[in-house]
Each structure stands twice: as C-alpha cells, then as structure tokens.
C-alpha cells in the first residue's frame, strides 16, 4: 500500500511542528504537569490540527478514540462512552466537530463536564459560531495559525527525499517557490514536493 509523503513525515513531537510556538508551549506545559483539559483546535486545513491532537493522544497516559462528526453516528459515540466505565477516563478526538448535531453534543456534554472524557475537537470553522455554546463553555479554544512561507521552506528542505525511493536534487529556488505557492498549508507544500 502506498503511503503519502505527508504521512511519512508527519511530526511525532511538538518540537517538530512549525509555527504556533506559543500554543505548542502551552499544550506541552499541560502535558508535563498532567493537566490536560478538553479543547478545540480550529484553523485552516493543512496547518497541523490533527498532528497536534495525535501527539497529545500519544503522550498523554489515557486510551484514546476518534469520532468523525461528518460520518460517525451516536451509536459509535455510545460504544466509546461505554469504555469510560472500564478506563474511568479517555481522550476523544472529534474531527469536524462543527458538523456534530446537537443531539450528539448534548449526549457528550456530561462526560466532558465531569472530566471522564478529555475532548479534542478539530474544526476549520470558527467554534464561537459553529459549536454548541454548552460544549464551547466547557473547553479551551485555541486557534492554529498558518506558518509563514519561510517556516514551510525550512521544513520541506529537511525532508529526506530518499523516502520517495528517488535520487533527485532539488534546487533552493524550487523549495522557495513551493513554500510560497502552498499558501500557508504545510501538507500542500509536502504534496507539491512529492509530485515534483
């Protein structure tokens, strides 16, 4: 099975993520002090929201589950919540939380409120508009910003091209043009590099 380059080079630690230094420092402090809270990460596509959630889930000593608000249903959420009875507390990563219907949000609410579920919601939409106020009032909200073209250029220059099973040399000008054309999306820059 073919594994995209963007997945191969996905950061495994906060220090490997570019941009958003203040946010990452805050999250690292929460993890180090064992004080992770439910949160929503919002921002444009390709800026690292999922990567940040994965690192938190990997580093924090709780079982974790994924729920996609676009495709998954309440029955799956009930199954996940059943595991709370086994583990007392879990991390739940919710992709596209802005698409979660009110019925499911209301069902989830008491578990988030009691801390039985540490929720990490991910969205490209402004949660102050798109997420149920009851959920919103029980989480911390962080905006994930686009990295600069320079930060993207430095990141893609470090990518080991041999991961593509090709021997090629890429001039600095090409990296520069990719980083500008990516419009602040790291994943787009990696995809462009892979195509080249």
C-alpha distance (Angstrom), angle and dihedral (degrees) to the residues before:
residue distance angle dihedral
X1 . . .
X2 3.80 . .
X3 3.80 115.4 .
X4 3.82 114.5 -155.7
X5 3.79 116.4 -123.1
X6 3.82 90.9 -121.3
X7 3.81 88.8 61.5
X8 3.81 93.2 45.4
X9 3.80 92.6 54.7
X10 3.82 97.8 38.5
X11 3.84 107.5 138.3
X12 3.80 116.8 -104.7
X13 3.81 96.9 -166.8
X14 3.80 135.4 38.3
X15 3.81 90.2 -113.8
X16 3.81 90.0 63.6
X17 3.82 93.3 55.3
X18 3.79 116.4 94.1
X19 3.79 123.8 -136.3
X20 3.82 127.6 3.0
X21 3.79 92.8 76.9
X22 3.81 95.5 162.0
X23 3.82 92.3 51.2
X24 3.80 92.1 47.3
X25 3.81 92.1 48.9
X26 3.81 89.7 52.1
X27 3.81 92.9 49.9
X28 3.81 92.1 45.1
X29 3.81 89.8 52.6
X30 3.82 90.4 51.1
X31 3.81 90.6 51.4
X32 3.80 94.2 45.2
X33 3.81 91.2 50.7
X34 3.82 93.1 43.1
X35 3.82 90.1 -120.7
X36 3.78 102.8 123.0
X37 3.80 112.0 160.2
X38 3.79 132.7 -167.1
X39 3.78 110.2 -85.3
X40 3.78 146.6 170.4
X41 3.80 121.2 -134.9
X42 3.78 114.0 -159.9
X43 3.77 133.6 178.3
X44 3.80 142.9 102.7
X45 3.79 124.2 -47.3
X46 3.79 120.7 -80.9
X47 3.82 98.0 24.9
X48 3.82 99.3 109.5
X49 3.82 108.4 -92.0
X50 3.80 93.7 134.0
X51 3.79 91.9 42.6
X52 3.81 91.2 53.1
X53 3.83 90.7 49.2
X54 3.81 91.4 48.9
X55 3.81 92.0 50.9
X56 3.81 91.4 50.1
X57 3.81 90.8 48.9
X58 3.81 90.8 47.8
X59 3.81 95.4 47.4
X60 3.80 100.4 38.9
X61 3.83 115.1 81.9
X62 3.80 97.6 -122.9
X63 3.78 133.2 97.9
X64 3.77 110.1 -104.6
X65 3.80 136.6 -152.3
X66 3.79 137.1 -172.7
X67 3.78 128.8 -132.2
X68 3.79 124.4 -177.8
X69 3.79 110.3 -153.7
X70 3.82 90.7 -157.4
X71 3.78 98.2 55.2
X72 3.82 110.3 14.4
X73 3.80 125.8 80.9
X74 3.78 139.6 -144.5
X75 3.81 91.8 -94.6
X76 3.81 90.5 64.1
X77 3.80 91.0 47.5
X78 3.83 89.0 52.2
X79 3.82 89.5 53.3
X80 3.79 90.4 51.6
X81 3.79 92.1 47.8
X82 3.82 89.8 50.9
X83 3.80 87.5 63.9
X84 3.79 88.9 60.6
X85 3.80 85.7 73.3
X86 3.81 88.8 59.1
X87 3.79 100.1 40.4
X88 3.84 101.4 26.2
X89 3.80 89.8 -139.6
X90 3.81 136.1 29.3
X91 3.79 140.9 174.7
X92 3.78 115.2 -116.3
X93 3.81 118.1 -165.0
X94 3.80 109.9 -159.6
X95 3.80 115.4 -163.6
X96 3.80 116.3 -154.0
X97 3.78 92.8 6.8
X98 3.81 89.7 175.7
X99 3.83 87.5 71.5
X100 3.81 94.7 54.6
X101 3.79 109.0 116.0
X102 3.79 120.2 -125.0
X103 3.81 94.3 -110.4
X104 3.81 91.7 59.2
X105 3.80 92.3 42.6
X106 3.81 90.2 52.8
X107 3.81 90.7 49.0
X108 3.82 91.5 51.3
X109 3.80 95.8 44.3
X110 3.85 102.1 84.7
X111 3.81 92.2 49.4
X112 3.80 91.8 52.3
X113 3.80 90.7 44.5
X114 3.82 93.0 53.5
X115 3.81 92.8 44.9
X116 3.80 93.3 -116.9
X117 3.80 87.4 122.2
X118 3.79 121.4 40.0
X119 3.79 99.4 -156.9
X120 3.79 124.7 -155.3
X121 3.78 108.3 -170.2
X122 3.81 120.0 -166.5
X123 3.78 123.9 -160.8
X124 3.78 143.7 154.4
X125 3.82 89.3 -151.3
X126 3.78 126.8 83.3
X127 3.84 103.0 -95.9
X128 3.81 91.3 -154.0
X129 3.80 85.5 70.3
X130 3.81 105.9 24.2
X131 3.83 104.9 40.4
X132 3.81 126.6 75.1
X133 3.84 108.4 -96.3
X134 3.81 90.4 -131.5
X135 3.82 91.2 60.0
X136 3.80 92.2 38.8
X137 3.80 92.8 55.8
X138 3.81 91.4 56.4
X139 3.80 98.8 52.2
X140 3.79 140.0 58.6
X141 3.80 113.6 -114.5
X142 3.80 122.5 -145.9
X143 3.78 128.9 -177.8
X144 3.81 115.7 -139.5
X145 3.79 108.2 -150.2
X146 3.77 131.2 -153.6
X147 3.81 113.4 -96.7
X148 3.79 118.0 -122.9
X149 3.79 122.2 -96.7
X150 3.81 88.2 -110.9
X151 3.82 92.0 54.2
X152 3.81 90.2 49.2
X153 3.80 91.6 48.2
X154 3.81 91.7 51.9
X155 3.81 90.3 48.1
X156 3.81 97.4 50.3
X157 3.81 91.8 44.9
X158 3.82 87.7 62.5
X159 3.81 93.5 54.3
X160 3.78 112.6 113.6
X161 3.82 103.0 -123.4
X162 3.82 90.1 -161.6
X163 3.83 86.0 75.6
X164 3.81 84.7 78.2
X165 3.82 91.5 56.1
X166 3.80 88.5 -119.2
X167 3.77 133.1 116.3
X168 3.77 107.4 -142.3
X169 3.76 137.5 141.0
X170 3.77 118.4 -136.1
X171 3.77 120.5 -160.2
X172 3.80 120.7 -131.1
X173 3.80 90.6 -115.9
X174 3.80 90.1 61.7
X175 3.80 92.0 53.0
X176 3.79 88.7 48.6
X177 3.81 93.6 51.8
X178 3.80 92.3 46.5
X179 3.80 92.0 51.4
X180 3.80 91.8 52.5
X181 3.81 94.8 43.1
X182 3.83 91.7 50.9
X183 3.82 89.9 71.3
X184 3.80 94.8 -143.7
X185 3.82 96.2 -46.5
X186 3.79 112.8 122.8
X187 3.80 93.9 -167.0
X188 3.81 91.1 52.9
X189 3.80 90.3 52.5
X190 3.82 91.2 50.8
X191 3.81 91.2 47.8
X192 3.81 90.8 50.8
X193 3.79 90.5 49.9
X194 3.80 90.5 50.0
X195 3.81 92.6 51.3
X196 3.80 91.5 50.3
